[in-house]
Amino acid sequence: MLWVLFLLVAWGAAAVSCVRLCLVTAGAALRSSDAPGAPGTPLPRDLSLYETAFLAGGPHRVADLALVSMHLRRRLLLAHTGWATVVDPVGRDEVERTVIRAIGPEGQSRIAPIRAAAAAADTVRGLADRLVAAGLAVPHGTRTTLESATRQVRGAAVLVVVLAAVTALMPGQDTGDAGPVAAWFGLPLVLPLGCLAIAHAESRPYSPWASPSGQRWLDSLPAPAHGADREMLAAVAVRGVAAVRDPRLRAALLGGRPARLPGRSPGVES
């Protein structure tokens, strides 16, 4: 009857993880209702494209927006091979200057480390702090706690499956009992899977970076269109790299590494 002990462990892990996720989610919702930008307060008249990008996709979206903006305005060359080359070393704003510093004094670097360095820079953190203070962004601690609680629920689901498998394969286990035992473990498995399904359905249309007020701001934006550079950048801010129509530029931002063109350095494209 060792499987009964395993079943109790499975129930305990599933219940504790799901209760924690519910409590964390409820606490986050309560803090959001007390935030300066809670529903019922007027939305800001305007936000910069960088601020919009952060609300829609976080710090890496801000870095992507800066890279695309600098490429479109010929201050930076992004090669489909995944390299960035500085054309104009004078950044127009602090985010662009952060990107140039991330590239380094040689004026050329892989795009992936540039994105990572720019996303982690003080400039982007300061932008995030301003949005949190305005009640438009989710505080870092709240977001990481939610992510941790969600990972715990996933881990509980995996643990239930593992315990069920161990029970079924345990020496001395009667083959005829394998089916009923698996059914008993199916009950605690439903709890974390259902909790994850509900959380996914609730959060899918929304950005994990934006508070309810920040999400209302994003929802109030007109649908981004492809056209002039401003519309292109607005589309990247809201939708990310998927909004880039140029396949070579999109490959550069996504880290694609097609065959190098003969006779060219890794950071130069035609």
N, C-alpha and C positions, 0 to 999 in steps of 0.2 A: 504493500500500500504506500510505497514511497512516492508514487505519482500524486497522491493527495497533497503531500507537502509541496511538491512542485506546482500543483494547481493553486495552492494558497499563495505561493510566491508570485505566480503569474497574476492572480487577482490583485494582490497588494501593489505590484509594480504598475499595473494598468490603472488602478484607482488613484494612487498617489500622483502619478504623472498627469492624469486628466484633471484632477482637482486643482493641481498647481497651475495648469494652463488656464483653467477657468478663472481662478483667482487673479492671476497676472493680467489676463485680458480685461476682467472687470475693473481692476485697479487702474489700468491704463486708460480705460474709458472714463473713469471717474476723474482722473487727473486732467484729461482732455476737456472735460466739461467745465473744469475750474480754470482752464488756461485763458490768457488774455484774448485769444482769437476764437473762443468757443462759439458754437452756433448761436446766432442771434446778434452777434456783433458784426459791424460792416466789414467787408473784405477790403484789402488794400487796393488802391486805384491801379497801381502798376507795380510789377516786379521786374527785375532785370532778367535777361535770358539765363544768366548763370543761376539765379535764385530759382527760376522755374525749372531748370535742369536738375537742380538738387532735389526739389520736391518730387519730381517725376522719377528720378533714377539714382539719386545719391551722389556721392563725391566723384565716382568714376564717370558719371554722365556729365558732370561739370568739366572734367578733363577732356572727354570726347568732344564736347561742344567747343572748347578752346582750340583743340587740334583742328577740327573742321573749319572753324572760323579763320584761323591763321593760314590754313591751306587755301581756302577760297580767295583770300585777300593777298596771296602770294608772299606771305611773310614766312611761310614754312612749306616745305615740300614733303608730302607723305607718299612714299613709294609703295607700290603694291607688294613689294618684297618684305615690307614690315619695318622699314627704316624711315626716320625723319631727319631732314636736313634743314638747317636754319638758313633762310634767305635774307631776312631783315632782323638783325639782332636786337632791335628796339621794340619791346612789347607795348601794345596800346594800353593795356591795363595790368593790374597786379596779377591776375590769373595767367595772362600771356607771359608776363615776365617770369612767373613761376615755372611755366613750361620750358622757357628758354634756359633757365637755370638748371632744370632737370636734364636737359639735353647735354649740358656740359660745355667746357671751353672748346672742344674739338668741333662743335657745331653739327654733330651727327651722332645719332644713337638709335637703338631699337625702340619701337613705339611702346611695347609692353611695359618696360621699366619707366618710361616717361609718364605713362598713364598712372602707374602705381605711385610714383613720387609726387606728381601733381595732385592726385586725389588725397594724399596724406599730408599735404602742405598746410602750413598755418593759415594761409589765405583762404583755403576751402573750409578749414575748421572754423575760422572766424565768420565766414558766410553762414555756416550751419548754426553757429551760436546766435546770430542775429535772427534767423528764421525761428529758432526755438523760442527766443525771447519774445518774438511777435506772436507766438502761439500757432505758427504755421507748420512747423516741423516737429517730428517726434524726438524727444531727448534721446541721446545715445544710450543711456542706461536703460530706459524703458524698452528700446528696440532690442538691445542685446538680451535683456531678460526674457522678452517674448520669444526670441530665437532659441534661447536656451531651453525654455519650457517646451517649445515645439520639438526640439531635438530629443528631449526626455521622453515625450510621448512616442516618437518614432522608435526610440530605443526600447521602450516597454513593449511595443508591438513585436519587435524582433526577438526580444527575450521570451515572449509567450510562444512564438513559433519554435525557438530553440528548445525550450523546456518540453514542448509537445513532442518534438522529434526525439529528444533524449528519452522521454518516457516510452515512446513507441519502440525504440531500439534497445531498451534496457534488458539485460539478461534476465531470463526467468519470466518475462512478460508473456502472458497467454496471447497467442495470435488472435483469438476470437475477441479479446477485450480491446484490441487496438482501435477499432472503430469507435466504440463508446467513449474511450479515453480521449481520443482526438476531438470528439464532439464536446466533451466537457471543456477542453482547452479553447474550443472555438468561441465560447461565451466571453471569456475575458479578452479575446482578440477583437471581438466586435467593438468593445468600448474604446480603445485607442484609435482603431481605424475609423470609427464613426466620428470621434472627436477631431481627427485630422481632416476628414471630409468636410465637416461643418466649418472648421477654421479656413480651409482652402476656399470653400464656396463664399464665405464672408469676406475674405481678403482679396480674392482674385481680381476684382475690378479696380482695386485701389493700390496706391503706392505705399510700400512699407515705410517710406521716409516722411510722408506728409501726415500731419494731424488731420482730424476731421475738417478743420477750417482750411488747412492747406489743400486738402482734397477738393473742397468746394471751389477753391480758387482754380485748381487744375480743370475741374469740370466746367467752369465758366468760360474757359478759353475757347475761341473758335477753332474748328478743325484745321490743323496745319496743312498748308498747301505747298506743292512744289512749284517753284517759280524763281523769283529773284532771290538773292543771297539771304535777305532778311527772313523770307518765308522758309527757305531751306534750313536756316539755323533754328528757327522756331520749331520746325518739325523735328530736328535732331534733339532739341531740348526736351520735347514732350515724348517722343517715340524712340529716341536713341539711334543707334547706328543703322537700324532697319530702315530709317527714313532716307538714308543716303542712296541716291539712285546710281551714282557712278560705281560700277562693280570693282574697279581697281582701288578706289578710295575706300570702299567698304571692306575689301579684302585686307587693306593695310590696317584699318582700325580693328578688324576682327582677328588680326594676327595671322592671316593667310600667308603662306610662303610658297608661291609658285616658283617655277624654275627661273633662275636668275638670267636676265638678258645678257647675251654674250657681249664682252667688251665693255661692260659698264660696272661701275662701283655699286655696292649693295644698296646705297641710299639714293640712287639717281634713276629716274624713269623718264621716258620720252613723253 
